[in-house]
């Protein structure tokens, strides 16, 4: 996923160095570590103070600079509007249901400056190995991720349009 995301951002911006990025639902900040190592100015946002504390320890240990925001990305009043070149998430928005799925995509778009890029990685509903793995773990009572509804390409594109995206180019 990182290689695909990196290629798309390099194609759009020419470099990662100096980009202003925000990872929404960052957890421990796996994407942001990679971006910071490439010279991006990273911000991590999560609703969990525990996850952000872990991320901060990780960034401190690696000697990487970052900003950390404790906030719910569904609450627009807590988000910096039009402040970032790229917004990213991986393994986040598939945990929402109904209209919250569209609102999660809208949160990615709302923080972008004009010409910015949202990079959202989700499980693909048509991926047979994923579906078998998930079904197996659920049948054994071992599924650790709670509600997780994978996306089809059609749903992701449709919800992105409903959220206000004008770019229909979604990488599956």
N, C-alpha and C positions, 0 to 999 in steps of 0.2 A: 504494500500500500504506500509506504513512504516513497519508494522510487517513482511510482506513478504520480503522486502528489508533487514531489520535487520537480519532476519533468514539466508538469503543467505550470507550476509557479515560475520556473526558469523561462519557459516559453512566453509567459505573459509579462514577466517583469525583467527578464535578462539576468537577474542576480537575486540571491536571497539575502545578501549582505545589505544591512540597513533597512530591510522591510520591517514594517510595524505589523506584528501578528498577534492574534488572540486565539487561544485554545479554549473553547467553550466546553464545560464539563470535563475539565482537564485531568481530573484525578491526579496522578503523580507526574503528569506532564511529559509523557513519552514523545509526543510530536514536538513539543516546545524545546526539549533537549536537543533534538536533531536540528531544529531551526536556529537555536542559539549557537550551536557549534558552527553553523554556516554563517553566522554574523547577523542574524535577524534580531530585532528588538522585540522580545517576547513578553506577552502578558498571559498569565494563566488565570482562568476564572472557574470557580467551582462553588457549589452550594455546601460542600463539606469542609469544615475547618481542619479536620483530621487529614483529609487528602491534600489540602494545600500545605499543611505543616510537613507532610512527607515530601511533597514536591520541593518545598523550600530547602529542606535538609539535603535532598538530592542535588539541587542546583548549587548549594553552598559547597558540598563535597566535590562537585565537578568544577568549581570555580567559574560558574556561568552566571551572568546577570539576568534578572527577570523581575517582573512586577507580578504581584499576587493579589487577586481580587476575590473576596468572599461575597458571593452574590448568586442569585437565582437568575439565569439568563432569560427566563420567561417574564421577569419583571423589568420592563423597558426603562423604568426610572433609575435602575441601578447600572445600566449599561452606557458606556461612552458611545454616543452616536457619531457615525461617519468618521471614526478615528483610526481605522486600520486598513492596511493594504490587503490583508488576508485574514479570514476567520476560518478556523479549523475545528473539526471534532472527529473522533474515531470511536465507534462503539458507544454512542450516546443516544442519538435521536430515535433509535429503534425501541427504546424503552418507554416511549410515550404512545398514547392511544388517541384515536379520534382526531379532533381539531388541534390537540396539543402537538401532533406530529407536524402540522403546517406551521404552528407558532414557533416550534423549535428551529425550523428552517428560516423563518422570518427573523429570528434573533441573530442568525448568522449574517443575514443581509443588512440588518439595521445598523450594525457596527462598522460597516464598510464605507470607505471613502468612495467617491465617484471613480469608477474603473477598477474597484477592488474585486477580489475573488474569494468565494466561499469554497472550501474543500471539506466535503462531508463524506465520511466513510461509514458504510452500513453493511450488514450482512445481506446477501442477495437471496431472495426467496426462491430463486431457481437453481441455487447451488446445491446439488444433491449431497455431497459430502457433509456440508454444514447441516442440512435438514436431517440426515441420518444420525449425525453426532448429537444434535439437539434432542431428537426423538429418543435416542438410546439413553441419554442422561436423564431426561424427564421420566422415562419409564422406570428407571432405577431410583428415582427420587433424589437424584444428585445434581439437578440443574441449579447452579449457584447464582444465576443472573436475574431472577425474578421475571417480570413481564419482558419479553423480547419478541417483537414482531418484525421479521425481516421485510425488506422492501423489494418490490419489483422495480425495474427501471421505469416502467410506466407510472407507477405511483410516485416515485421520487421526482420525476420530471413534472408531473401534474401538481404535486404539492409545492414544488419550487416555483412554478408559475403562479399558483394561488398565493404564495407568500410574497410575490412581487419581483421574482427574478425575470429579467428580460433575456437571459442567455439560456438557450435550451440545450447547450452542450454539457451533458452530464456523463461522466465516465463511469461505466458499469463495472 
